[in-house]
Amino acid sequence: MKKNRRHISFGKITLPLKCLLWAKFYVITLCIFSIQSFAGINAQDNINLNLQNVRLTKVFKAIEDQGKYRFVYKNEIIPDNIVTVQVKNASLEDVLIIVLDHTPLTYRKISDNLVAITTAATNATDLTVSGTVKDNSGKPLPGVTVAIKGTSTGATVTNSNGYYSIQVPGSQAVLEFSFVGFVTKEITVGSQTMINVTLEDATQQMQSVVVTALGIKRQAKSLGYSATSVNTSELTIPGSVNVGNNLVGKVAGVNVNNLSSGAGGTAKIRIRGQSSFGANNSPLIVINGIPVDNQPVTSRNPNAQESDLGDALQSINPDDIESMTVLKGASAAALYGFRAKDGVIIVTTKSGAKARGLGIEFRTSYTAEQALDFTDFQYEYGQGEFGIRPTSVSDARSTGGWSFGTKFDGQPVWSIDGKEHPYVPFKDRIKAFYRTGNNIMNSIALSNGNDKGSYRLSVSNTNANNI
């Protein structure tokens, strides 16, 4: 049985009709897929917006929320135009043509998902800066924030390979690289378009060290008791004679009371309250490793009246203190024995070990003090009782503490000195009774040191007068 086959000849090439039909089908299919692929490329943005009467920044934010693009711009260049946008499955170019119409703005793609919004004036000077961010070991750091210093827009982050790309407004811009656990780094762009950055680990910091008994140095986190270092610059308060009074408000749990004995008096220091009812509750004072008795010094005059002459802390010049550490709690007594049951104040004075060549330090201070009078006296009725002014010297002496006489009228009245004086109020008696207190302090120190030794000599003089 014979089959009839039809052939079509092209020059010297002869093809069966069936092959030609398959070839046509392949070409048509290829064209269809090409058209679909081309349509997919043009519609790959698929931006959908339905915004009524909004600012441009809100349009940019709505596009960013769809996860396809991020915008870089300066707030000051964005005009106050109000736009309405209603698009579906639109491309980025179509949307921007609509919203940027009748504005001085233009746009430029920096990368696949980063778009810069600029003006015609700034677009010429804008730079695209890119690079990588790594750590000290050379490993790329993903998630590092790269921002333009001084602006709140335009920031970007590095990808999984530590790569970033950012649009900067000119060569004077400063890029700021920040990441948790690393030291923030700032770099001026200049003429660079490729900036690779290495961030330093922020955890490489000196551990806090506390000097305890016998010069033993321990890390603060390894101590079994609380130890607080005092900022020595806060101890040099003008007008304070006793350095203990300068601890007010400096250390948590330390209570300091200024006694009424005046300038040069004892500072009552209590760490975490009273530990006993009858015994001494003052903390132990240790100066340069030597325990010092800080009991108040008193004296008696011939009338058997005691006066407060101060304590050991009063003899320390605040300018001579290099460090002060407060050890709290009874656990600190293990270092110094029972005397430290109420805590310890460790004082280390300055030396010339750090000096190179002759050093001279001089400080002077002057403080004046006045009494505050918040008493609201009445100046309408004068001395006397039952609405009667003194009529004799004996009446004046018996009613000196009362002001229930008649109203002041300036007439002569008997007084306690046996003489008559005008019956008028004395309004400045508090100011006239108290004098102005003053405190003058001068200190000078000489220090020197080299590889063979060091020394420091200091002298201070304090002249304090009470109110």
C-alpha positions in Angstrom: 0.0 0.0 0.0 1.4 3.4 -1.0 1.1 6.6 1.0 0.8 9.9 -0.9 3.1 12.6 0.5 3.1 16.2 -0.5 6.3 18.1 -0.6 7.2 21.8 -0.9 10.5 22.8 -2.4 12.6 25.9 -1.4 15.3 26.1 -4.0 17.2 22.9 -3.7 15.7 22.1 -0.2 12.6 19.9 -0.2 10.5 19.7 3.1 7.5 17.5 3.8 4.3 19.4 4.4 4.0 18.0 7.9 7.4 19.5 8.9 6.3 22.8 7.6 3.2 22.8 9.7 5.2 22.0 12.8 7.5 24.8 12.1 4.7 27.3 11.7 3.3 26.1 15.1 6.7 26.6 16.8 7.0 30.1 15.4 3.6 31.1 16.5 4.1 29.7 20.0 7.4 31.5 20.3 5.8 34.8 19.4 3.1 34.3 21.9 5.6 33.7 24.7 7.7 36.6 23.6 4.6 38.9 23.7 3.7 37.6 27.2 7.3 38.1 28.4 7.4 41.6 27.1 4.1 42.4 28.7 5.4 41.0 32.0 8.4 43.2 31.9 6.4 46.3 31.4 3.9 45.4 34.1 6.3 43.9 36.6 5.8 46.9 38.9 2.1 46.3 39.4 1.7 49.4 41.5 -1.8 50.0 42.8 -2.8 53.4 44.3 -6.0 55.0 45.3 -5.1 58.3 46.9 -7.3 61.4 47.1 -5.8 64.9 47.7 -2.5 63.9 49.4 1.0 65.3 49.4 3.8 63.8 47.4 5.5 62.4 50.4 2.4 60.3 51.1 2.5 58.9 47.5 6.2 57.9 48.0 5.3 56.3 51.3 2.4 54.3 49.7 4.7 53.0 47.0 7.3 52.0 49.6 4.7 50.2 51.6 4.1 47.9 48.6 7.7 46.6 49.1 9.0 47.4 45.6 10.9 50.6 45.9 12.6 53.0 48.4 12.8 56.7 47.8 15.7 59.1 48.6 15.0 62.8 48.9 15.3 65.9 51.0 12.2 67.2 52.7 13.0 70.8 51.9 12.8 70.2 48.1 9.4 68.6 48.2 6.7 71.2 47.3 3.3 71.3 48.9 1.5 70.1 45.8 -1.7 68.1 46.4 -2.3 65.2 44.0 -4.9 62.5 43.3 -3.6 59.2 42.1 -5.8 56.2 41.0 -3.8 53.5 39.1 -3.9 49.8 38.9 -1.0 47.5 37.9 0.9 50.6 36.8 4.7 50.9 36.4 6.8 53.2 38.5 7.5 55.4 35.5 3.8 55.9 34.8 3.1 56.8 38.5 5.9 59.3 38.8 5.0 61.0 35.5 1.6 61.7 36.9 2.6 62.9 40.4 5.7 64.9 39.4 3.8 66.8 36.7 3.8 70.6 37.2 6.6 70.3 39.8 10.4 71.1 39.6 11.2 67.5 40.6 12.6 64.7 38.6 13.6 61.1 39.5 16.5 58.8 38.8 16.9 55.1 39.5 20.0 54.4 41.6 19.6 50.6 41.8 16.8 48.1 41.1 14.8 49.2 44.1 16.2 52.7 45.1 14.9 55.9 43.5 16.2 59.4 44.0 13.9 62.3 43.9 15.8 65.5 43.1 15.4 68.9 41.4 17.0 69.9 38.2 19.5 72.1 40.2 20.7 69.4 42.6 20.6 66.5 40.2 23.7 67.7 38.5 25.7 67.7 41.7 24.2 64.5 43.3 26.6 61.6 43.7 25.9 57.9 43.9 28.1 56.3 46.5 28.4 52.5 47.0 30.7 50.1 48.7 30.8 47.4 51.3 30.8 47.4 55.1 32.8 44.7 57.0 33.9 44.0 60.6 37.5 43.7 61.9 37.8 40.1 60.7 36.8 41.1 57.1 33.3 39.5 57.2 30.6 41.5 55.5 28.0 43.1 57.9 24.4 43.0 56.7 21.8 45.4 58.1 24.2 48.3 58.7 22.4 51.6 58.5 24.0 54.1 56.1 22.6 57.6 56.4 23.4 61.1 55.4 24.4 63.0 58.6 22.1 65.9 59.4 19.1 64.6 57.4 16.2 62.3 58.2 15.7 60.9 54.8 17.7 58.9 52.3 19.0 56.2 54.7 19.7 52.7 53.4 20.9 49.4 54.8 23.5 47.0 53.6 22.4 43.7 52.0 23.5 40.2 53.0 26.9 40.8 51.3 27.5 44.0 53.2 26.9 46.0 50.0 25.1 49.4 50.0 24.3 52.2 47.5 23.1 55.6 48.4 22.4 58.9 46.7 24.2 61.9 48.4 23.7 65.6 47.7 27.2 66.7 46.7 30.7 66.1 47.8 30.4 67.8 51.2 27.9 65.2 52.5 28.9 63.0 55.4 27.9 59.4 55.5 27.2 57.8 58.9 27.6 54.1 59.3 25.9 52.7 62.4 25.2 49.2 63.7 24.4 47.7 67.1 27.6 46.5 68.9 29.9 48.6 66.7 31.3 52.1 66.9 29.5 54.5 64.6 31.8 55.8 61.8 31.5 59.0 59.8 33.1 59.6 56.4 33.1 62.7 54.2 32.2 61.8 50.7 34.5 64.2 48.8 35.1 63.0 45.3 34.7 59.3 46.2 32.1 57.1 44.6 33.3 53.9 46.2 33.7 53.9 50.0 34.5 50.6 51.8 34.2 50.8 55.5 35.4 48.6 58.4 33.5 49.1 61.7 35.2 48.7 65.0 33.8 46.4 67.7 32.3 48.6 70.5 32.7 45.9 73.2 36.5 46.4 73.4 36.4 48.7 76.4 38.4 48.7 79.6 36.7 46.9 82.5 36.0 48.8 85.7 38.7 48.1 88.2 38.4 48.8 92.0 41.4 49.1 94.3 40.5 47.5 97.7 42.5 46.6 100.8 46.3 46.3 100.6 46.3 47.7 97.0 44.5 44.6 95.6 42.9 45.4 92.3 39.6 43.6 91.5 37.2 43.9 88.6 34.0 45.7 89.8 31.8 42.9 88.5 33.6 40.3 90.5 33.1 42.0 93.9 30.7 40.5 96.4 29.7 43.9 97.7 28.8 47.3 96.2 31.6 49.6 95.3 31.0 53.0 93.8 33.6 55.4 92.4 33.1 59.1 93.0 33.9 61.6 90.3 36.7 63.6 92.0 35.9 66.8 90.0 32.6 67.0 91.9 34.5 67.1 95.3 36.1 70.5 94.7 33.0 72.5 95.6 33.8 76.2 96.5 32.9 77.1 100.1 33.0 73.6 101.5 35.6 73.2 104.3 35.0 69.4 104.9 35.3 67.2 101.8 32.8 64.8 103.4 30.0 67.3 102.9 30.7 67.2 99.2 29.4 63.6 99.0 25.8 64.8 99.3 23.9 63.3 96.3 27.0 61.7 94.8 26.6 58.1 95.9 23.4 56.1 96.2 22.8 54.9 99.8 25.2 57.5 101.3 23.5 60.0 103.6 25.5 63.1 104.6 24.2 65.7 107.2 25.9 69.1 107.8 25.9 69.7 111.5 24.9 73.0 113.0 28.4 73.6 114.3 29.2 75.8 111.3 32.2 76.0 109.0 34.9 73.4 109.9 32.4 71.2 111.7 32.1 67.4 111.5 30.4 65.7 108.5 27.9 63.1 109.6 28.2 60.3 107.1 26.0 57.2 107.1 26.1 54.4 104.6 22.8 52.5 104.3 21.5 53.8 107.5 22.3 53.1 111.2 23.7 49.6 112.0 23.5 49.9 115.8 21.8 52.1 118.5 24.7 52.8 120.8 28.0 52.2 118.9 29.7 54.4 116.3 27.9 54.2 112.9 30.4 56.2 110.8 32.2 54.5 107.9 35.9 53.7 108.1 38.1 56.2 106.3 41.1 54.7 104.6 43.7 57.2 103.1 46.4 55.7 100.9 45.8 52.3 102.5 46.0 53.5 106.1 42.8 53.5 108.3 42.1 56.8 109.8 40.1 57.6 112.9 37.3 59.9 111.8 35.7 60.5 115.2 34.7 64.1 115.8 37.2 66.2 117.8 35.6 68.3 120.6 36.9 70.8 123.2 35.5 72.3 126.3 35.7 75.9 127.4 35.7 77.0 131.0 31.9 77.2 130.9 31.8 73.4 130.2 30.4 74.0 126.7 31.6 71.7 124.0 32.7 72.9 120.5 33.0 70.8 117.3 36.5 71.0 115.9 35.8 68.8 112.9 37.0 65.3 111.8 39.8 63.7 109.8 38.2 64.3 106.4 38.4 68.0 107.1 42.2 67.8 106.9 42.1 66.5 103.3 42.5 69.0 100.5 39.9 68.1 97.7 42.4 69.1 95.1 44.8 66.3 96.4 42.3 63.5 95.9 43.0 61.3 92.8 40.3 58.7 93.4 37.6 57.9 96.0 35.7 54.6 96.3 32.8 53.9 98.6 32.4 50.2 99.7 28.9 49.5 101.0 27.6 46.8 103.2 28.9 44.6 106.0 30.7 42.3 103.4 33.3 45.0 103.1 34.3 44.4 106.7 36.2 41.3 105.6 38.8 43.6 104.1 39.4 45.8 107.2 37.8 44.0 110.1 35.0 45.0 112.4 35.7 48.7 112.0 34.4 48.5 108.4 30.9 47.2 109.5 29.4 50.5 108.4 31.2 50.6 105.1 34.5 52.1 103.9 35.5 55.3 102.1 38.8 54.7 100.3 40.8 57.8 99.4 43.9 57.8 97.2 45.8 61.1 96.9 47.6 62.3 93.8 51.3 61.7 93.1 53.7 63.0 90.6 54.1 59.6 88.9 52.2 60.8 85.8 54.1 64.1 85.6 56.8 64.8 83.0 58.7 67.8 84.0 57.7 70.4 86.7 54.0 70.9 87.1 52.3 73.7 89.0 48.7 73.7 90.1 47.0 76.7 91.7 43.4 77.2 92.7 41.6 79.9 94.7 38.0 80.3 95.6 35.9 82.7 97.5 32.3 82.1 98.8 30.0 84.4 100.6 27.0 83.2 102.6 23.9 85.0 103.9 21.2 83.9 106.2 17.8 83.3 104.6 14.8 84.7 106.5 11.4 83.4 105.3 9.5 84.6 108.5 6.6 86.8 107.7 6.5 89.3 110.6 3.6 91.7 111.2 4.5 95.4 111.4 1.2 96.8 112.5 1.1 96.2 116.3 4.0 96.8 118.7 5.3 95.5 122.0 2.8 95.0 124.9 -0.1 93.0 126.2 -3.9 93.2 126.1 -3.7 96.1 123.6 -1.6 98.3 126.0 1.9 99.5 125.2 4.7 99.5 127.9 4.1 102.4 130.3 7.3 101.8 132.3 10.7 100.2 132.1 9.4 97.1 134.1 6.5 96.8 131.6 9.0 96.9 128.7 11.2 94.2 130.3 8.2 91.9 131.1 6.6 92.1 127.7 9.7 91.9 125.4 8.5 88.7 123.8 5.0 89.9 123.0 3.6 92.0 120.2 0.0 92.6 121.5 0.3 96.3 122.2 -1.3 99.2 120.3 -0.7 100.0 116.7 2.6 101.7 115.8 2.3 105.5 115.9 5.9 106.7 116.4 5.2 108.1 119.9 7.9 107.8 122.6 7.6 104.5 124.6 9.7 103.1 127.4 12.2 100.4 126.4 14.3 97.8 128.3 17.4 100.1 128.3 15.5 102.5 130.6 15.1 105.1 127.9 12.2 106.2 125.7 12.3 105.4 122.0 9.8 106.0 119.1 7.1 103.3 118.9 8.0 102.0 115.4 8.8 98.6 113.9 12.3 97.4 113.2 12.0 95.7 109.9 15.7 94.7 109.2 16.5 93.1 112.6 17.3 89.7 111.1 19.7 91.2 108.6 21.2 93.5 111.2 21.8 90.6 113.6 23.5 88.2 111.3 26.8 88.9 109.5 27.8 87.7 106.0 29.9 84.5 106.2 32.8 84.1 103.9 35.1 81.3 102.9 38.5 81.9 101.2 40.5 78.9 100.0 43.9 78.9 98.3 45.9 75.8 97.3 49.1 75.3 95.3 50.8 72.0 94.3 54.2 71.2 92.7 54.8 67.9 91.0 57.5 66.3 89.0 58.4 62.8 87.8 60.7 60.8 85.6 61.8 57.2 85.1 63.8 57.4 88.4 61.1 58.7 90.7 58.4 61.3 91.4 57.1 63.7 94.0 54.2 65.9 94.7 54.0 68.7 97.3 50.8 70.6 98.0 49.9 73.3 100.5 46.4 74.7 101.1 45.0 77.4 103.3 41.3 77.9 104.3 39.9 80.8 106.2 36.2 80.3 106.9 33.9 82.6 109.0 30.4 81.5 109.9 27.3 83.6 109.3 
